[in-house]
C-alpha cells in the first residue's frame, strides 16, 4: 500500500493516482476507501512497487529544491504467515516545511501546496505536544494526523522519527 496526502486529499500511488475517501468505521478507525493493496512475494516485487509509488508522487521545482515533494507519502507494509498477520510497518515520508522565501517565484498552486504542507506539519506538532502532556490530541485537524493516529497511539506500536536536516548555511535559521 502506497499513497500520498496532498492538502486534504489522498491518492493511491499504485493505482494511477486514484483519489481515496477517508471514512471512520464503527470503531472510530480510519478507513481509506479505494486504496489497493499489492501482495509481494519477494524483495524484488517489493522494490518494484516502491519505485512505482515513488515515481507517482507529486513533485515541483521550488526555490529550495528542483524536485520538491508536494505531499506526504505513506507506505504500509503488512507481513503475513499464511492468513495470520504477524505485524505492520508504516513508513511516512513527510514533506519538508516550506518557507515563503523559497516559493516567492513560484506559481499560485505551488504556494498553496506549501501552505498546506506547513498546516499539516503544524497539526502534527500539536498532536505530539498534546500526547506528551496527556491532553486530548486533535487528530482531526488534518488528513496527515488522522492517518497517523494508530501509529502514534496504538497499544503495541512504536514510533521512530528520522529527520533529514540540511546543514547548509542558508537553511540554518529555518
LINFENMO-V266445 format. One record per pair of residues at least 6 apart in sequence whose C-alpha atoms are under 6 Angstrom apart, sorted by the first residue. I is the first residue (numbers start at 1). GAP is how many residues later the second one is. D is the distance in Angstrom with one decimal. If there is no record, write none. Layout:
BEGIN
i=I gap=GAP d=D
i=I gap=GAP d=D
END
This chain:
BEGIN
i=1 gap=36 d=4.9
i=1 gap=74 d=5.6
i=1 gap=75 d=5.3
i=2 gap=11 d=5.6
i=2 gap=51 d=6.0
i=2 gap=72 d=5.7
i=2 gap=73 d=4.4
i=3 gap=8 d=5.4
i=3 gap=9 d=4.5
i=3 gap=10 d=4.9
i=3 gap=70 d=5.8
i=3 gap=71 d=5.4
i=4 gap=6 d=5.5
i=4 gap=7 d=5.4
i=4 gap=68 d=5.5
i=4 gap=69 d=4.3
i=5 gap=66 d=5.5
i=5 gap=67 d=5.1
i=6 gap=65 d=4.6
i=7 gap=109 d=5.1
i=8 gap=135 d=5.8
i=10 gap=9 d=5.8
i=10 gap=10 d=5.3
i=11 gap=6 d=5.0
i=11 gap=7 d=5.4
i=11 gap=8 d=4.5
i=11 gap=9 d=5.5
i=12 gap=6 d=5.2
i=12 gap=23 d=5.9
i=13 gap=40 d=4.9
i=13 gap=43 d=5.7
i=14 gap=39 d=5.7
i=20 gap=13 d=5.7
i=20 gap=14 d=5.5
i=21 gap=11 d=5.6
i=21 gap=12 d=5.1
i=22 gap=9 d=5.7
i=22 gap=10 d=4.7
i=23 gap=7 d=5.7
i=23 gap=8 d=5.3
i=24 gap=6 d=4.4
i=24 gap=7 d=5.8
i=40 gap=6 d=5.5
i=58 gap=11 d=5.9
i=58 gap=12 d=5.4
i=59 gap=8 d=5.4
i=59 gap=9 d=5.2
i=59 gap=10 d=4.4
i=59 gap=11 d=5.3
i=60 gap=7 d=5.3
i=60 gap=8 d=5.3
i=61 gap=6 d=5.1
i=61 gap=7 d=5.8
i=62 gap=41 d=5.7
i=63 gap=39 d=4.3
i=63 gap=40 d=5.7
i=64 gap=38 d=5.5
i=69 gap=26 d=5.9
i=71 gap=24 d=5.7
i=72 gap=21 d=5.7
i=72 gap=22 d=4.6
i=72 gap=23 d=5.2
i=73 gap=19 d=5.7
i=73 gap=20 d=5.1
i=74 gap=17 d=5.7
i=74 gap=18 d=4.5
i=75 gap=15 d=5.8
i=75 gap=16 d=5.1
i=76 gap=13 d=5.9
i=76 gap=14 d=4.6
i=77 gap=11 d=5.6
i=77 gap=12 d=5.1
i=78 gap=9 d=5.9
i=78 gap=10 d=4.5
i=79 gap=7 d=5.5
i=79 gap=8 d=5.4
i=80 gap=6 d=5.3
i=97 gap=21 d=5.4
i=98 gap=16 d=5.3
i=120 gap=22 d=5.8
i=124 gap=21 d=5.8
i=127 gap=10 d=4.9
i=127 gap=11 d=5.7
i=130 gap=7 d=5.1
i=139 gap=6 d=5.0
i=139 gap=7 d=5.2
i=140 gap=6 d=5.7
END
